[in-house]
Amino acid sequence: MYGVSKISIEPGVMMISVQDAAFSAGSLARYLQIFADTGIVVDMISQSAPHGTRLDFSFTASSGDLPLVMKAISAAKLDPDAKAAPLISVGYSKLNLFGEEMVASCGVAARALSALAAAGIEVHLITTSDLDISLLVRSENEDAAYEALRQAYEL
């Protein structure tokens, strides 16, 4: 309902955040290529609007890929634009809201964020497309988040 027809959960997710990267055409591409070359599947890519000549971005990967991520981080430290090493946070779950009607529905993300806020659940990362919204929450909030979203969308 309300544009969402399915909610799925992906446990065991980590977030990799790069703060204060150089704002350039190739900055994010360079980081993502380092992770791709290491064999890491990334998801939920989110980039901030630039602040001056710098920007922040985050993306997720499976927590099972932590050894590969550490290898990629070593390569990323060689990046001349990096002011600090990327931050790695584990212990997340991704909830994905899907609906073919989402593209023509108003307030789908607002409903999700309101439901999670009412349940006291923080969203650490959000990405969207025409047909889905992905929300990153702490793993310990996975069940409560799923229930809050299920009720919000009457599923």
Backbone as CSV, one residue per row, in Angstrom:
resi,resn,N_x,N_y,N_z,CA_x,CA_y,CA_z,C_x,C_y,C_z
1,MET,0.832,-1.182,0.000,0.000,0.000,0.000,0.881,1.251,0.000
2,TYR,0.270,2.351,-0.310,0.967,3.643,-0.323,2.213,3.606,-1.199
3,GLY,2.172,2.834,-2.275,3.286,2.765,-3.204,4.251,1.626,-2.955
4,VAL,4.170,0.966,-1.796,5.097,-0.111,-1.446,4.347,-1.434,-1.459
5,SER,4.879,-2.413,-2.169,4.243,-3.725,-2.229,5.063,-4.813,-1.540
6,LYS,6.331,-4.514,-1.237,7.207,-5.535,-0.648,8.287,-4.866,0.196
7,ILE,8.586,-5.494,1.329,9.698,-5.061,2.183,10.614,-6.268,2.369
8,SER,11.898,-6.074,2.125,12.855,-7.159,2.350,13.961,-6.672,3.278
9,ILE,14.644,-7.632,3.892,15.719,-7.331,4.836,16.989,-8.033,4.380
10,GLU,18.086,-7.316,4.439,19.404,-7.897,4.195,20.254,-7.657,5.444
11,PRO,20.485,-8.693,6.247,21.320,-8.520,7.440,22.803,-8.571,7.090
12,GLY,23.643,-8.270,8.076,25.085,-8.420,7.891,25.681,-7.436,6.913
13,VAL,25.383,-6.161,7.106,25.856,-5.120,6.193,26.828,-4.200,6.944
14,MET,27.846,-3.739,6.255,28.749,-2.727,6.820,28.681,-1.470,5.965
15,MET,29.028,-0.355,6.591,29.046,0.924,5.888,30.480,1.431,5.854
16,ILE,30.896,1.884,4.686,32.208,2.480,4.496,31.968,3.950,4.160
17,SER,32.562,4.842,4.939,32.361,6.279,4.740,33.687,6.962,4.482
18,VAL,33.682,7.835,3.501,34.855,8.635,3.172,34.462,10.082,3.398
19,GLN,35.184,10.721,4.291,34.884,12.107,4.626,35.947,13.022,4.055
20,ASP,35.488,14.152,3.582,36.390,15.198,3.111,37.233,14.779,1.916
21,ALA,36.641,14.031,1.008,37.341,13.675,-0.234,37.328,14.886,-1.161
22,ALA,38.265,14.927,-2.053,38.319,16.024,-3.018,37.083,15.975,-3.919
23,PHE,36.483,17.123,-4.159,35.363,17.212,-5.084,35.942,17.336,-6.485
24,SER,35.935,16.194,-7.190,36.426,16.173,-8.561,35.630,15.124,-9.317
25,ALA,35.703,15.193,-10.627,34.935,14.270,-11.466,35.285,12.816,-11.196
26,GLY,36.505,12.538,-10.767,36.933,11.162,-10.604,37.062,10.673,-9.181
27,SER,36.765,11.504,-8.190,37.008,11.133,-6.795,36.240,9.883,-6.372
28,LEU,34.928,9.894,-6.492,34.124,8.738,-6.100,34.452,7.539,-6.987
29,ALA,34.624,7.782,-8.279,34.953,6.698,-9.207,36.251,6.011,-8.808
30,ARG,37.225,6.781,-8.386,38.519,6.228,-7.976,38.348,5.283,-6.782
31,TYR,37.602,5.720,-5.784,37.371,4.859,-4.621,36.608,3.604,-5.005
32,LEU,35.547,3.759,-5.761,34.751,2.594,-6.139,35.561,1.618,-6.984
33,GLN,36.454,2.126,-7.814,37.292,1.243,-8.624,38.246,0.436,-7.750
34,ILE,38.783,1.062,-6.709,39.660,0.351,-5.777,38.904,-0.823,-5.155
35,PHE,37.657,-0.588,-4.742,36.866,-1.653,-4.141,36.483,-2.707,-5.182
36,ALA,36.154,-2.296,-6.380,35.828,-3.250,-7.441,37.033,-4.126,-7.772
37,ASP,38.206,-3.514,-7.859,39.422,-4.273,-8.166,39.747,-5.296,-7.080
38,THR,39.259,-5.056,-5.874,39.493,-5.970,-4.756,38.421,-7.058,-4.704
39,GLY,37.385,-6.954,-5.536,36.341,-7.970,-5.591,35.175,-7.738,-4.644
40,ILE,34.960,-6.485,-4.245,33.892,-6.148,-3.301,32.687,-5.618,-4.059
41,VAL,31.532,-6.214,-3.789,30.272,-5.723,-4.346,29.776,-4.613,-3.420
42,VAL,29.630,-3.415,-3.944,29.135,-2.297,-3.136,27.675,-2.018,-3.468
43,ASP,27.006,-1.406,-2.506,25.579,-1.119,-2.624,25.331,0.209,-1.923
44,MET,24.157,0.736,-2.044,23.710,1.940,-1.335,24.732,3.077,-1.406
45,ILE,25.156,3.456,-2.575,26.123,4.545,-2.731,25.394,5.869,-2.510
46,SER,25.943,6.669,-1.594,25.336,7.959,-1.263,26.432,9.012,-1.190
47,GLN,26.267,10.091,-1.937,27.248,11.174,-1.959,26.580,12.449,-1.482
48,SER,27.280,13.211,-0.653,26.759,14.504,-0.205,26.930,15.537,-1.311
49,ALA,26.233,16.631,-1.166,26.504,17.776,-2.037,27.887,18.300,-1.642
50,PRO,28.643,18.838,-2.595,29.974,19.343,-2.264,29.895,20.489,-1.255
51,HIS,30.894,20.564,-0.394,31.053,21.705,0.503,32.420,22.302,0.169
52,GLY,32.359,23.351,-0.634,33.600,23.929,-1.152,34.238,22.974,-2.133
53,THR,35.477,22.618,-1.867,36.218,21.713,-2.757,36.222,20.281,-2.231
54,ARG,35.390,19.981,-1.234,35.364,18.660,-0.608,33.955,18.076,-0.639
55,LEU,33.857,16.774,-0.442,32.568,16.105,-0.320,32.737,14.854,0.519
56,ASP,31.609,14.294,0.961,31.587,13.051,1.719,30.772,12.038,0.933
57,PHE,31.119,10.766,1.069,30.288,9.730,0.479,30.384,8.463,1.316
58,SER,29.351,7.653,1.211,29.299,6.375,1.917,28.725,5.334,0.975
59,PHE,29.036,4.091,1.271,28.433,2.983,0.546,28.466,1.769,1.457
60,THR,27.712,0.748,1.095,27.639,-0.446,1.917,28.210,-1.645,1.172
61,ALA,28.540,-2.659,1.962,29.007,-3.945,1.446,28.654,-4.997,2.489
62,SER,28.758,-6.239,2.114,28.499,-7.335,3.048,29.567,-7.356,4.132
63,SER,29.138,-7.551,5.375,30.105,-7.654,6.482,31.063,-8.811,6.274
64,GLY,30.659,-9.823,5.533,31.528,-10.951,5.235,32.734,-10.564,4.391
65,ASP,32.665,-9.399,3.762,33.773,-8.924,2.940,34.764,-8.054,3.708
66,LEU,34.676,-8.054,5.044,35.565,-7.200,5.835,37.042,-7.384,5.499
67,PRO,37.549,-8.622,5.344,38.977,-8.755,4.977,39.302,-8.084,3.637
68,LEU,38.402,-8.213,2.676,38.626,-7.555,1.383,38.549,-6.039,1.513
69,VAL,37.642,-5.561,2.352,37.518,-4.121,2.569,38.800,-3.573,3.191
70,MET,39.357,-4.305,4.141,40.614,-3.857,4.754,41.730,-3.786,3.703
71,LYS,41.736,-4.736,2.790,42.718,-4.713,1.697,42.493,-3.485,0.809
72,ALA,41.226,-3.203,0.506,40.901,-2.035,-0.330,41.253,-0.733,0.381
73,ILE,41.033,-0.697,1.688,41.353,0.503,2.467,42.848,0.793,2.381
74,SER,43.658,-0.240,2.429,45.105,-0.042,2.292,45.430,0.604,0.949
75,ALA,44.769,0.160,-0.103,44.981,0.762,-1.427,44.448,2.190,-1.459
76,ALA,43.311,2.425,-0.790,42.709,3.762,-0.800,43.588,4.777,-0.095
77,LYS,44.375,4.347,0.877,45.268,5.270,1.578,46.309,5.856,0.632
78,LEU,46.512,5.197,-0.488,47.464,5.704,-1.467,46.885,6.831,-2.299
79,ASP,45.598,7.074,-2.163,44.923,8.124,-2.922,45.444,9.487,-2.471
80,PRO,46.016,10.276,-3.364,46.568,11.572,-2.967,45.510,12.564,-2.494
81,ASP,44.243,12.359,-2.851,43.179,13.278,-2.443,42.635,12.972,-1.045
82,ALA,42.961,11.810,-0.496,42.381,11.407,0.781,43.013,12.186,1.922
83,LYS,42.170,12.810,2.756,42.660,13.499,3.951,42.704,12.550,5.135
84,ALA,41.846,11.540,5.145,41.788,10.566,6.231,41.384,9.220,5.646
85,ALA,41.682,8.175,6.371,41.297,6.829,5.939,39.780,6.690,5.991
86,PRO,39.207,5.911,5.092,37.770,5.655,5.157,37.394,5.012,6.495
87,LEU,36.194,5.301,6.963,35.679,4.744,8.207,34.839,3.525,7.885
88,ILE,35.014,2.464,8.659,34.243,1.236,8.465,33.381,1.017,9.696
89,SER,32.092,0.828,9.494,31.163,0.536,10.584,30.439,-0.752,10.243
90,VAL,30.393,-1.679,11.186,29.684,-2.947,10.987,28.456,-2.985,11.892
91,GLY,27.613,-3.988,11.672,26.452,-4.159,12.536,25.192,-3.499,12.014
92,TYR,24.999,-3.532,10.713,23.828,-2.916,10.100,22.983,-3.953,9.358
93,SER,21.749,-3.571,9.110,20.856,-4.316,8.231,20.251,-3.317,7.249
94,LYS,20.020,-3.789,6.040,19.383,-2.957,5.021,17.941,-3.418,4.863
95,LEU,17.023,-2.467,4.949,15.623,-2.743,4.651,15.319,-2.096,3.312
96,ASN,14.741,-2.875,2.419,14.434,-2.380,1.087,12.925,-2.356,0.890
97,LEU,12.412,-1.182,0.550,11.001,-1.020,0.217,10.894,-1.019,-1.295
98,PHE,10.016,-1.836,-1.829,9.856,-1.939,-3.276,8.395,-1.740,-3.640
99,GLY,8.167,-1.065,-4.764,6.813,-0.929,-5.276,6.811,-0.304,-6.650
100,GLU,6.126,-0.949,-7.579,6.036,-0.401,-8.929,5.223,0.883,-8.956
101,GLU,4.341,1.077,-7.978,3.543,2.298,-7.899,4.292,3.448,-7.235
102,MET,5.460,3.162,-6.698,6.225,4.176,-5.987,6.547,5.377,-6.864
103,VAL,6.802,5.134,-8.119,7.197,6.202,-9.038,6.129,7.292,-9.152
104,ALA,4.874,6.947,-8.928,3.786,7.924,-9.041,3.122,8.225,-7.696
105,SER,3.766,7.817,-6.597,3.197,8.009,-5.271,3.945,9.097,-4.519
106,CYS,3.204,9.975,-3.868,3.795,11.047,-3.062,4.020,10.571,-1.634
107,GLY,5.102,11.006,-1.034,5.320,10.800,0.387,5.759,9.424,0.822
108,VAL,6.236,8.601,-0.092,6.635,7.239,0.275,7.817,7.276,1.248
109,ALA,8.841,8.036,0.940,10.001,8.133,1.827,9.625,8.822,3.132
110,ALA,8.794,9.834,3.063,8.360,10.536,4.272,7.638,9.584,5.215
111,ARG,6.798,8.711,4.679,6.075,7.734,5.495,7.062,6.772,6.168
112,ALA,8.050,6.311,5.422,9.041,5.382,5.984,9.838,6.048,7.097
113,LEU,10.348,7.236,6.836,11.161,7.922,7.835,10.345,8.298,9.059
114,SER,9.090,8.689,8.865,8.214,9.012,9.994,7.941,7.781,10.845
115,ALA,7.681,6.651,10.198,7.405,5.415,10.936,8.623,4.990,11.750
116,LEU,9.790,5.089,11.154,11.002,4.708,11.873,11.310,5.691,13.004
117,ALA,11.098,6.973,12.763,11.316,7.970,13.815,10.370,7.738,14.986
118,ALA,9.109,7.425,14.692,8.137,7.161,15.753,8.532,5.948,16.583
119,ALA,9.235,5.010,15.957,9.707,3.810,16.663,11.076,4.038,17.324
120,GLY,11.621,5.245,17.176,12.916,5.561,17.780,14.096,4.932,17.068
121,ILE,13.943,4.688,15.771,14.991,4.018,14.986,15.659,5.024,14.061
122,GLU,16.968,5.145,14.201,17.754,6.042,13.361,18.066,5.377,12.022
123,VAL,17.998,6.155,10.964,18.404,5.702,9.638,19.811,6.248,9.400
124,HIS,20.756,5.366,9.157,22.151,5.759,8.997,22.510,6.085,7.554
125,LEU,21.745,5.534,6.616,21.991,5.802,5.197,20.703,5.494,4.462
126,ILE,20.400,6.298,3.454,19.214,6.063,2.638,19.581,6.292,1.177
127,THR,19.112,5.403,0.322,19.249,5.589,-1.119,17.896,5.266,-1.744
128,THR,17.645,5.882,-2.881,16.356,5.683,-3.542,16.524,5.501,-5.041
129,SER,15.487,4.940,-5.633,15.347,4.906,-7.087,13.862,5.062,-7.363
130,ASP,13.464,4.947,-8.595,12.047,5.075,-8.934,11.194,4.000,-8.280
131,LEU,11.757,2.820,-8.072,10.969,1.685,-7.598,11.335,1.188,-6.205
132,ASP,12.394,1.745,-5.605,12.719,1.266,-4.270,13.404,2.315,-3.413
133,ILE,13.340,2.071,-2.115,14.024,2.879,-1.111,14.780,1.899,-0.225
134,SER,16.073,2.121,-0.056,16.882,1.287,0.832,17.262,2.102,2.054
135,LEU,17.067,1.504,3.231,17.309,2.168,4.500,18.288,1.327,5.311
136,LEU,19.348,1.933,5.797,20.336,1.237,6.612,20.074,1.555,8.077
137,VAL,19.838,0.504,8.864,19.585,0.653,10.300,20.528,-0.267,11.071
138,ARG,20.696,-0.003,12.352,21.501,-0.880,13.188,20.842,-2.258,13.230
139,SER,21.639,-3.306,13.239,21.109,-4.679,13.224,20.160,-4.961,14.373
140,GLU,20.443,-4.401,15.544,19.570,-4.655,16.689,18.183,-4.036,16.517
141,ASN,18.027,-3.137,15.555,16.728,-2.513,15.279,16.013,-3.120,14.080
142,GLU,16.604,-4.154,13.495,16.074,-4.748,12.264,14.612,-5.180,12.407
143,ASP,14.295,-5.958,13.426,12.928,-6.467,13.587,11.930,-5.344,13.851
144,ALA,12.298,-4.417,14.732,11.404,-3.299,15.051,11.205,-2.407,13.823
145,ALA,12.261,-2.211,13.052,12.150,-1.394,11.837,11.236,-2.071,10.822
146,TYR,11.421,-3.368,10.643,10.568,-4.106,9.708,9.104,-3.994,10.121
147,GLU,8.833,-4.178,11.398,7.446,-4.117,11.877,6.863,-2.716,11.712
148,ALA,7.644,-1.690,12.026,7.165,-0.309,11.869,6.842,-0.010,10.409
149,LEU,7.692,-0.473,9.501,7.464,-0.239,8.072,6.289,-1.069,7.556
150,ARG,6.190,-2.305,8.014,5.073,-3.161,7.610,3.743,-2.516,8.007
151,GLN,3.669,-1.984,9.208,2.444,-1.328,9.663,2.191,-0.026,8.897
152,ALA,3.256,0.731,8.642,3.104,2.006,7.937,2.542,1.823,6.530
153,TYR,2.915,0.720,5.890,2.472,0.475,4.519,1.351,-0.567,4.442
154,GLU,0.858,-0.950,5.616,-0.264,-1.897,5.707,-0.012,-3.171,4.915
155,LEU,1.161,-3.743,5.124,1.535,-4.987,4.422,1.470,-6.172,5.371
